[in-house]
């Protein structure tokens, strides 16, 4: 049971990392996620079913996710549309694309083919199948997280982060914000689609409707992580995002298992997730205002102290 929650949380964490890039690092409200996660699942599933292999399936899911992000960024850059609307357009179009990828079927089963979660037990023969799945997923997520951390410590990664904080600063440094948005949104949706490819293998099928409500769930995971501890270091930011995703999945499991005691059913989960995001945003805003107020108070006290010292002199 605990192993299953951790595995789901770790898979979900990769998607949360993608949402972290768009919503926190780029400061862009991108809704492409709901489409790209299903696209990644569909591409990975069809690659595996058609004998191209697991590795090719996961690489292709990442690349097609990058392509989805590039489409959104291009619509935003070229047509001057808000990124929110650009993401909605891409997400809407991807539903039809996903059905095409799945051979005009709503879902494709992976029960009769080898997937990562069928191979993990043979990679870790000393562990049970659940523990082997957990170990394999953990190694995969750690590798993805390390690569992301290294990227955002590079000059290009820091430029993308700077653009999210102050686009005019990036322009003043001679960098092209449109190109940085292409790279950022492409990378964001690449991680999201990769998560979809891994999720399809874990649950044993790919579904065209897989992505419904995923962006809100990902936001909830990111915000839960932000309550754990504060940091500006990219390695700690990604760590708290992963922990937030695991905690979110744990909360959803508790809701499914014990929710009946207070009248909660699975039909209520999206409502509860939305309420959780609203509460998180409210608390975050309150904390930010309190922090700003405290900083201003300290600045005024330092100024008054300097004036007093100058007067005594």
N, C-alpha and C positions, 0 to 999 in steps of 0.2 A: 504493500500500500504506500508506504513512505517513499520507496524507490520509484514508484509510478508518478507520484507528485513531483519528485525531484527531476525525473526525466522530462515530464511535460513542462515543468518550469524552465529547465535549461533550453529546451527547444524554443519555447516562447521567448526566452531571453535574447536569442539572436534577432528575432523580430523587434523586440523592444530596443535593441541597440540601433536598428535601422531607424526606428521612430525617434530615438534620441538624437540622431544626426539631423533629421529634418526639423523637429520641433524645438530642440534645445540649442544645438550647435549652429544650425542655419537660421533658426528662428522663423521657419516657414511652415504654415499650416497645410501640409500635403496630405490629401486623402487618397492618393494612389494606392496606398497600402492595402486597402480592402480588395483591390483587383490583383495587385502584383503577388500577394502571398498565394492566391489561388493559381496564378499563372506559373509560379515556381513549382507548386505541387503538381500541376498538370504536366509540365515539361519533364520533370524528374520521373514521374510515373510512366510517361510514354517512352522515354529513353530506356528505362529498365524493362518494360514490357516488350519492347522491340529489340532487346538484346544488345543495346549499346553499353550497358554496364552502369554500375552505381556511381562510379567516379565521374563519368561523362554526364550522367543525369544531374549530379549536384553542381558540376561546373556550368552546365547549360542553364540550370535554374538560376544560378547567380547572374550569368550573362544576360538572360532574358529579363531579369529584374532590373539590371542596369539599363537595358533598353527602355523599359517602362518608365523609369525615372527620367531618361533623356527626352522621351516624348513629352512628359509633363513640363520639364524645364524649357523645352523648345516652344511649346504653346505659350508658356508664361513669358519667355524672352521676346519671341517674334511677334506675337499678337497683343502683347502688353496686357494680358489678362491677369487678374489676381491668381496667385498660385493655388488658392483654395478652389477656384472655378476650374483651373487647368487640371488639378488633381481629380475633381469630380468627372470631368470629361474623359480623362484617361481611364479612370475606374469603370465608368459606364461602358466604354468601348471594349475594355478587357473582358467583360462578361461574355460577349460574343466570341472574342478571340479564344477564350478558355474552352468554350464548347467546341470550337473548331479543333483545337489542339487535342482534346479528348475524343476526337472522332465523332462529333455531334452527339455525344452521350453526356448525361449529367454527372456521371462518375465512372471511374475505372478502378477495378480491384487489383491489388498487388499480393493477394493471398497465395497465389501459386508460383510466385517468382522470388528469387533471392533479393533481400533488401539488407541494409545495414543491421537492422534489428534481428534478422535471422542469422547473420554472420557473427555478431558480437559474442554470443556464447562460445563459439569456437576460438575466438581470440583470447578469451579469458576463461579457460577451462577450470580454473580453480574456484570460480564463483558461480552462484546460481544465475539463471537466465536474467532475472530482474536486476541483480547487482551488475552483471556484465553489461546490460543495456545502459545502466547508469554510468559505469566507468567509461564506456565508449562515447556516450554523449558528452560527458564531462571533458574528455580529452578534445573532442571536436570543438566544443564551445570555448575552451581555453585557447586553442589554436586560433580560432576566429577573433577572439578578444585581443590576443597579443598582436595580431596583424593590424587590427583597428587601432590599437594604442600606438604602434610604431608609425602608422600612417599619419595620425594627428599630431605626432611629435616632429614630423617632417616640415619643411618650409611650406609645401603645398597645403598640408593639413592645417597648419597654423594660420595660413592665409584664409582658408575656408572658415575657420573659427572666428577670425577677426572680422570677416564680412558679416557674419551673423550678429556680431556685437555692434559694428559700425561700418556700414557699406561705404560711406563717404571716405573713411580712412583708407579703405582698400583702393578706391579710385585715385586718391591722392598719392598712393604709392605706385601708381602706374599699372595696376593689375585690372583685369577685365572681370567684373562681377558676374556677367552673363556666363562666362566660361566656368567660373567657380560654382555657380548654381548648377550647371550641367553636371559637373563632377560630383558635387555634394548630393544632389537628388538621385543621381545614378547609383552612387555608392549606397545610399540609404535604402533604395528599393532593391538593390542587389542583395543586401543582408536579409531584407524582408522575404524576398523570393527564395533565398537559400533556406530560411526557416521553414517556408512552405514545403520545399523539397524534402527536408528532413521529417517534417510532420506527416507527410503522406506515407513515408515508409514506416513510421512508428504506428500510425493508426491502421495501415493496411489498405488504404485507398486514397484516391485523389478526387475531389469534388469541386464542381464549378462554383458552388456557393460557400466554399471554405472560408472566404475572407469577410463574411458579413460581420460587421461590428468589431473587426480586429483592431482598427486604429484607436478606438476608445479603450479597448482592453490594454493595448500597448501603452497608451497615455497613463492609464491607471498604474501600470507596473513602473513606469518611469517616475511618477510622482510618489508612489510608495517608497521607492528607493531613495528619493531625495529627502525623505523624513528620517532616514536612518542616520546619516551624518552629512556634514557639509564639507565640500572640497572643490578646488579648482583644478586639481590634477586629473588628467584624462584617465589614468589607470584606476583611480578611485571612483571617478564618475561612472566608468563602465562597470566596475565591480558593484556599486550600489544599484545600478540598473539591473544587473543579473539577479541580485538578491531580491530586488523589488518584484521581478517577474516570478521568482520562486514563491515569494510570500503571497502574491496575487493568486497563483494557482492553488496554493494551500488554502486560502480563504474560500475560493470557489469550491474546493473539495469539501470543506467543512459545511458550506452552504448546501451542497447536494446531499451530504450524509445526514446532517442534523437540522437542516432548515425546516423540515416538517414540524419540528417542535414549536416553532413560532409562526407557522403558516406560510413559509417561503417555499416556492416550487422552482424548478428550473426555468419556468417561463418568466420569473422575476429577475433573473441574473443580469440581463442587459440594463434593466431599470436600476438595479443596485450598483452596477458598474458606473453608469452615468452619474448617479448620486455621489459615488465615491470620488469621481473625478471633480465634480463641482465642489465637494467639501475640501478636497486636496488643493484646488485652485484658491479657494477662499482662505484657507490656512496659510498657504504660501504667500498670498498677497498681504495678509495681515502681518506675517513675519517680516516681509520685505519692508513694509511701512514702518514697523517698529524698529528695524535695523537702521533705516534711513533717519528716523527721528533721533535715535541714539547717537548716530554719527554726527548729525547736526548739533546736538546738545554738547557733545564732546568738543566739537570745533569751536563753538561759542565760548565754552569754558576756557579753552586754550587761548583764544583771542583776548578774553577778559584778563587772563593771567598775564599775558604779554603786555597789555596796556597798563596793568597795575605795576609791573616790574619797570616799565619805561618811566612811569610817573614817579616811582621811588628813586629812580636814578637821577 
